[in-house]
Amino acid sequence: MELNFDEIKMINVKNGDIDSLVPLFDKYHLKLYNFFLRLTRNKETAEDLTQNVFSRIISYKHTFKEEYKFKTWMYQMARNVHIDHYHKNKAYFSDFEETESSPEKGIEAIDENEKTEKHEILKEAMNLLSDDEREILELSKFQDLKYDEISKITGNSVGAIKVKVHRAVNKLRNNYFQLA
């Protein structure tokens, strides 16, 4: 297997060059933050969990294997951080605001209002999903992970992942149209 940039940097971290984590942090911290934000719907929690992932990467650098894709290994760690957080804090509040949306210039106000309304309905529909369903959609649709990568992260077979994504998408679609 030919190593790519991420794996080379992580091997350097594993070998004691902690500064090699900087480009990985720069590349992935916003993606992780958005991953956690969508799961927890809390900005401060998302920030804390993102930092926890990078702290764990340093603490568990010795467990990284060259044959792993860094991204898959990192999201497995992120998933574990989220599970740990959930078990410690079963009841937590939400101050969720969408961070990746920005109004495009030149769009008419009516189109923008319609777009905003549809976005709000989609957020509500996502909130009606279970934590597991939101997580599987987040990994597959928002983080663009492949089914085999999600399989390694969750410990489920690729076939099971396909079924879970399909069911979650259908449930999201049904939720959306019931709310619309």
Phi and psi in degrees as GROMACS dihedral restraints (atoms count N, CA, C in turn):
[ dihedral_restraints ]
;  ai    aj    ak    al  type     phi  dphi    fc
    3     4     5     6     1   -82.2    20    10
    4     5     6     7     1   130.2    20    10
    6     7     8     9     1   -79.6    20    10
    7     8     9    10     1   139.6    20    10
    9    10    11    12     1  -102.4    20    10
   10    11    12    13     1  -177.4    20    10
   12    13    14    15     1   -51.9    20    10
   13    14    15    16     1   -48.8    20    10
   15    16    17    18     1   -60.2    20    10
   16    17    18    19     1   -46.3    20    10
   18    19    20    21     1   -67.4    20    10
   19    20    21    22     1   -38.2    20    10
   21    22    23    24     1   -62.8    20    10
   22    23    24    25     1   -45.3    20    10
   24    25    26    27     1   -62.4    20    10
   25    26    27    28     1   -41.9    20    10
   27    28    29    30     1   -67.8    20    10
   28    29    30    31     1   -35.9    20    10
   30    31    32    33     1   -63.8    20    10
   31    32    33    34     1   -38.8    20    10
   33    34    35    36     1   -62.5    20    10
   34    35    36    37     1   -41.9    20    10
   36    37    38    39     1   -61.6    20    10
   37    38    39    40     1   -47.0    20    10
   39    40    41    42     1   -57.2    20    10
   40    41    42    43     1   -34.9    20    10
   42    43    44    45     1   -86.7    20    10
   43    44    45    46     1     9.9    20    10
   45    46    47    48     1   106.3    20    10
   46    47    48    49     1    -5.0    20    10
   48    49    50    51     1   -90.4    20    10
   49    50    51    52     1    81.3    20    10
   51    52    53    54     1   -62.5    20    10
   52    53    54    55     1   -27.7    20    10
   54    55    56    57     1   -61.1    20    10
   55    56    57    58     1   -22.4    20    10
   57    58    59    60     1   -68.5    20    10
   58    59    60    61     1   -12.4    20    10
   60    61    62    63     1   -76.1    20    10
   61    62    63    64     1   -21.7    20    10
   63    64    65    66     1   -56.1    20    10
   64    65    66    67     1   -50.6    20    10
   66    67    68    69     1   -65.6    20    10
   67    68    69    70     1   -29.7    20    10
   69    70    71    72     1   -70.2    20    10
   70    71    72    73     1   -40.4    20    10
   72    73    74    75     1   -61.1    20    10
   73    74    75    76     1   -47.7    20    10
   75    76    77    78     1   -58.6    20    10
   76    77    78    79     1   -38.7    20    10
   78    79    80    81     1   -74.8    20    10
   79    80    81    82     1   -37.1    20    10
   81    82    83    84     1  -112.9    20    10
   82    83    84    85     1   -12.4    20    10
   84    85    86    87     1   -63.7    20    10
   85    86    87    88     1   -38.1    20    10
   87    88    89    90     1   -69.9    20    10
   88    89    90    91     1   -38.2    20    10
   90    91    92    93     1   -63.4    20    10
   91    92    93    94     1   -43.8    20    10
   93    94    95    96     1   -64.3    20    10
   94    95    96    97     1   -43.2    20    10
   96    97    98    99     1   -57.1    20    10
   97    98    99   100     1   -47.7    20    10
   99   100   101   102     1   -66.1    20    10
  100   101   102   103     1   -36.1    20    10
  102   103   104   105     1   -57.7    20    10
  103   104   105   106     1   -50.8    20    10
  105   106   107   108     1   -70.1    20    10
  106   107   108   109     1   -35.9    20    10
  108   109   110   111     1   -61.8    20    10
  109   110   111   112     1   -42.5    20    10
  111   112   113   114     1   -69.1    20    10
  112   113   114   115     1   -31.5    20    10
  114   115   116   117     1   -79.7    20    10
  115   116   117   118     1   -40.3    20    10
  117   118   119   120     1   -98.2    20    10
  118   119   120   121     1   -23.7    20    10
  120   121   122   123     1    58.5    20    10
  121   122   123   124     1    35.3    20    10
  123   124   125   126     1  -144.3    20    10
  124   125   126   127     1   119.4    20    10
  126   127   128   129     1   -61.4    20    10
  127   128   129   130     1   -49.9    20    10
  129   130   131   132     1   -63.2    20    10
  130   131   132   133     1   -40.1    20    10
  132   133   134   135     1   -64.0    20    10
  133   134   135   136     1   -42.3    20    10
  135   136   137   138     1   -61.3    20    10
  136   137   138   139     1   -41.6    20    10
  138   139   140   141     1   -63.3    20    10
  139   140   141   142     1   -46.2    20    10
  141   142   143   144     1   -61.9    20    10
  142   143   144   145     1   -44.8    20    10
  144   145   146   147     1   -66.8    20    10
  145   146   147   148     1   -36.2    20    10
  147   148   149   150     1   -61.5    20    10
  148   149   150   151     1   -46.2    20    10
  150   151   152   153     1   -62.9    20    10
  151   152   153   154     1   -38.8    20    10
  153   154   155   156     1   -60.7    20    10
  154   155   156   157     1   -38.1    20    10
  156   157   158   159     1   -61.7    20    10
  157   158   159   160     1   -46.9    20    10
  159   160   161   162     1   -69.8    20    10
  160   161   162   163     1   -30.6    20    10
  162   163   164   165     1   -65.7    20    10
  163   164   165   166     1   -41.9    20    10
  165   166   167   168     1   -67.0    20    10
  166   167   168   169     1   -35.9    20    10
  168   169   170   171     1   -57.6    20    10
  169   170   171   172     1   -42.9    20    10
  171   172   173   174     1   -68.1    20    10
  172   173   174   175     1   -45.3    20    10
  174   175   176   177     1   -64.8    20    10
  175   176   177   178     1   -36.4    20    10
  177   178   179   180     1  -109.3    20    10
  178   179   180   181     1    22.6    20    10
  180   181   182   183     1   -56.0    20    10
  181   182   183   184     1   -31.1    20    10
  183   184   185   186     1   -66.4    20    10
  184   185   186   187     1   -17.3    20    10
  186   187   188   189     1   -87.2    20    10
  187   188   189   190     1   -10.4    20    10
  189   190   191   192     1   -69.6    20    10
  190   191   192   193     1   132.1    20    10
  192   193   194   195     1  -112.8    20    10
  193   194   195   196     1   142.1    20    10
  195   196   197   198     1   -57.9    20    10
  196   197   198   199     1   -28.8    20    10
  198   199   200   201     1   -78.9    20    10
  199   200   201   202     1    -8.8    20    10
  201   202   203   204     1   -81.6    20    10
  202   203   204   205     1   150.2    20    10
  204   205   206   207     1   -83.3    20    10
  205   206   207   208     1   132.7    20    10
  207   208   209   210     1   -56.4    20    10
  208   209   210   211     1   -45.1    20    10
  210   211   212   213     1   -58.7    20    10
  211   212   213   214     1   -43.1    20    10
  213   214   215   216     1   -65.8    20    10
  214   215   216   217     1   -45.3    20    10
  216   217   218   219     1   -61.0    20    10
  217   218   219   220     1   -42.6    20    10
  219   220   221   222     1   -64.7    20    10
  220   221   222   223     1   -44.0    20    10
  222   223   224   225     1   -69.6    20    10
  223   224   225   226     1   -29.8    20    10
  225   226   227   228     1   -62.6    20    10
  226   227   228   229     1   -43.7    20    10
  228   229   230   231     1   -63.8    20    10
  229   230   231   232     1   -42.8    20    10
  231   232   233   234     1   -61.4    20    10
  232   233   234   235     1   -42.1    20    10
  234   235   236   237     1   -62.1    20    10
  235   236   237   238     1   -43.0    20    10
  237   238   239   240     1   -64.4    20    10
  238   239   240   241     1   -40.1    20    10
  240   241   242   243     1   -61.3    20    10
  241   242   243   244     1   -42.9    20    10
  243   244   245   246     1   -65.5    20    10
  244   245   246   247     1   -43.7    20    10
  246   247   248   249     1   -61.6    20    10
  247   248   249   250     1   -45.4    20    10
  249   250   251   252     1   -59.0    20    10
  250   251   252   253     1   -45.3    20    10
  252   253   254   255     1   -61.6    20    10
  253   254   255   256     1   -44.5    20    10
  255   256   257   258     1   -61.3    20    10
  256   257   258   259     1   -43.5    20    10
  258   259   260   261     1   -65.8    20    10
  259   260   261   262     1   -33.5    20    10
  261   262   263   264     1   -78.9    20    10
  262   263   264   265     1   -28.6    20    10
  264   265   266   267     1  -132.0    20    10
  265   266   267   268     1    71.5    20    10
  267   268   269   270     1   -62.0    20    10
  268   269   270   271     1   -33.2    20    10
  270   271   272   273     1  -112.1    20    10
  271   272   273   274     1   112.3    20    10
  273   274   275   276     1  -139.5    20    10
  274   275   276   277     1   155.2    20    10
  276   277   278   279     1   -94.7    20    10
  277   278   279   280     1   171.4    20    10
  279   280   281   282     1  -122.8    20    10
  280   281   282   283     1   132.0    20    10
  282   283   284   285     1  -124.1    20    10
  283   284   285   286     1    36.7    20    10
  285   286   287   288     1   -63.1    20    10
  286   287   288   289     1   130.7    20    10
  288   289   290   291     1  -137.5    20    10
  289   290   291   292     1   139.7    20    10
  291   292   293   294     1   -63.9    20    10
  292   293   294   295     1   129.7    20    10
  294   295   296   297     1  -102.9    20    10
  295   296   297   298     1   -19.8    20    10
  297   298   299   300     1   -95.4    20    10
  298   299   300   301     1    -4.4    20    10
  300   301   302   303     1   -91.4    20    10
  301   302   303   304     1   141.1    20    10
  303   304   305   306     1  -145.8    20    10
  304   305   306   307     1   130.0    20    10
  306   307   308   309     1   -62.1    20    10
  307   308   309   310     1   134.2    20    10
  309   310   311   312     1   -81.8    20    10
  310   311   312   313     1   143.1    20    10
  312   313   314   315     1   -71.7    20    10
  313   314   315   316     1   146.4    20    10
  315   316   317   318     1    87.3    20    10
  316   317   318   319     1    -2.9    20    10
  318   319   320   321     1   -83.9    20    10
  319   320   321   322     1   136.2    20    10
  321   322   323   324     1   -65.5    20    10
  322   323   324   325     1   151.3    20    10
  324   325   326   327     1   -58.5    20    10
  325   326   327   328     1   -38.8    20    10
  327   328   329   330     1   -64.6    20    10
  328   329   330   331     1   -42.8    20    10
  330   331   332   333     1   -64.6    20    10
  331   332   333   334     1   -38.8    20    10
  333   334   335   336     1   -66.1    20    10
  334   335   336   337     1   -41.4    20    10
  336   337   338   339     1   -63.7    20    10
  337   338   339   340     1   -42.2    20    10
  339   340   341   342     1   -64.6    20    10
  340   341   342   343     1   -42.7    20    10
  342   343   344   345     1   -63.1    20    10
  343   344   345   346     1   -44.0    20    10
  345   346   347   348     1   -62.7    20    10
  346   347   348   349     1   -42.6    20    10
  348   349   350   351     1   -63.1    20    10
  349   350   351   352     1   -44.2    20    10
  351   352   353   354     1   -64.4    20    10
  352   353   354   355     1   -37.9    20    10
  354   355   356   357     1   -64.1    20    10
  355   356   357   358     1   -42.2    20    10
  357   358   359   360     1   -64.1    20    10
  358   359   360   361     1   -41.0    20    10
  360   361   362   363     1   -63.9    20    10
  361   362   363   364     1   -41.2    20    10
  363   364   365   366     1   -63.0    20    10
  364   365   366   367     1   -42.7    20    10
  366   367   368   369     1   -61.0    20    10
  367   368   369   370     1   -43.0    20    10
  369   370   371   372     1   -62.5    20    10
  370   371   372   373     1   -43.1    20    10
  372   373   374   375     1   -62.9    20    10
  373   374   375   376     1   -39.8    20    10
  375   376   377   378     1   -63.6    20    10
  376   377   378   379     1   -40.1    20    10
  378   379   380   381     1   -65.0    20    10
  379   380   381   382     1   -22.4    20    10
  381   382   383   384     1   -78.8    20    10
  382   383   384   385     1   -13.0    20    10
  384   385   386   387     1   -77.3    20    10
  385   386   387   388     1   157.3    20    10
  387   388   389   390     1   -71.5    20    10
  388   389   390   391     1   164.8    20    10
  390   391   392   393     1   -57.6    20    10
  391   392   393   394     1   -41.9    20    10
  393   394   395   396     1   -64.0    20    10
  394   395   396   397     1   -41.0    20    10
  396   397   398   399     1   -67.0    20    10
  397   398   399   400     1   -42.5    20    10
  399   400   401   402     1   -62.5    20    10
  400   401   402   403     1   -42.1    20    10
  402   403   404   405     1   -62.3    20    10
  403   404   405   406     1   -45.5    20    10
  405   406   407   408     1   -66.1    20    10
  406   407   408   409     1   -37.8    20    10
  408   409   410   411     1   -69.7    20    10
  409   410   411   412     1   -39.4    20    10
  411   412   413   414     1   -60.2    20    10
  412   413   414   415     1   -46.8    20    10
  414   415   416   417     1   -66.1    20    10
  415   416   417   418     1   -42.7    20    10
  417   418   419   420     1   -82.9    20    10
  418   419   420   421     1   -39.3    20    10
  420   421   422   423     1   -97.7    20    10
  421   422   423   424     1   -37.8    20    10
  423   424   425   426     1   -95.8    20    10
  424   425   426   427     1   -32.8    20    10
  426   427   428   429     1   -97.4    20    10
  427   428   429   430     1    -2.8    20    10
  429   430   431   432     1    55.0    20    10
  430   431   432   433     1    38.5    20    10
  432   433   434   435     1   -84.0    20    10
  433   434   435   436     1   146.4    20    10
  435   436   437   438     1   -79.3    20    10
  436   437   438   439     1   158.3    20    10
  438   439   440   441     1   -57.4    20    10
  439   440   441   442     1   -38.5    20    10
  441   442   443   444     1   -68.0    20    10
  442   443   444   445     1   -32.1    20    10
  444   445   446   447     1   -69.1    20    10
  445   446   447   448     1   -42.5    20    10
  447   448   449   450     1   -64.8    20    10
  448   449   450   451     1   -36.7    20    10
  450   451   452   453     1   -59.0    20    10
  451   452   453   454     1   -44.8    20    10
  453   454   455   456     1   -66.9    20    10
  454   455   456   457     1   -36.2    20    10
  456   457   458   459     1   -68.8    20    10
  457   458   459   460     1   -45.3    20    10
  459   460   461   462     1   -92.0    20    10
  460   461   462   463     1   -19.0    20    10
  462   463   464   465     1    83.6    20    10
  463   464   465   466     1     7.1    20    10
  465   466   467   468     1   -95.4    20    10
  466   467   468   469     1   158.4    20    10
  468   469   470   471     1   -70.1    20    10
  469   470   471   472     1   160.1    20    10
  471   472   473   474     1   -59.5    20    10
  472   473   474   475     1   -40.6    20    10
  474   475   476   477     1   -60.2    20    10
  475   476   477   478     1   -42.5    20    10
  477   478   479   480     1   -65.1    20    10
  478   479   480   481     1   -38.3    20    10
  480   481   482   483     1   -63.1    20    10
  481   482   483   484     1   -45.0    20    10
  483   484   485   486     1   -58.1    20    10
  484   485   486   487     1   -44.1    20    10
  486   487   488   489     1   -64.7    20    10
  487   488   489   490     1   -44.7    20    10
  489   490   491   492     1   -63.1    20    10
  490   491   492   493     1   -42.5    20    10
  492   493   494   495     1   -64.2    20    10
  493   494   495   496     1   -45.5    20    10
  495   496   497   498     1   -59.1    20    10
  496   497   498   499     1   -47.0    20    10
  498   499   500   501     1   -65.4    20    10
  499   500   501   502     1   -41.5    20    10
  501   502   503   504     1   -64.9    20    10
  502   503   504   505     1   -40.6    20    10
  504   505   506   507     1   -63.6    20    10
  505   506   507   508     1   -43.8    20    10
  507   508   509   510     1   -63.1    20    10
  508   509   510   511     1   -42.5    20    10
  510   511   512   513     1   -65.4    20    10
  511   512   513   514     1   -41.3    20    10
  513   514   515   516     1   -61.3    20    10
  514   515   516   517     1   -44.4    20    10
  516   517   518   519     1   -60.7    20    10
  517   518   519   520     1   -46.0    20    10
  519   520   521   522     1   -62.6    20    10
  520   521   522   523     1   -44.2    20    10
  522   523   524   525     1   -58.2    20    10
  523   524   525   526     1   -46.1    20    10
  525   526   527   528     1   -59.6    20    10
  526   527   528   529     1   -49.2    20    10
  528   529   530   531     1   -72.0    20    10
  529   530   531   532     1   -25.9    20    10
  531   532   533   534     1   -70.4    20    10
  532   533   534   535     1   -34.9    20    10
  534   535   536   537     1   -81.2    20    10
  535   536   537   538     1   -27.7    20    10
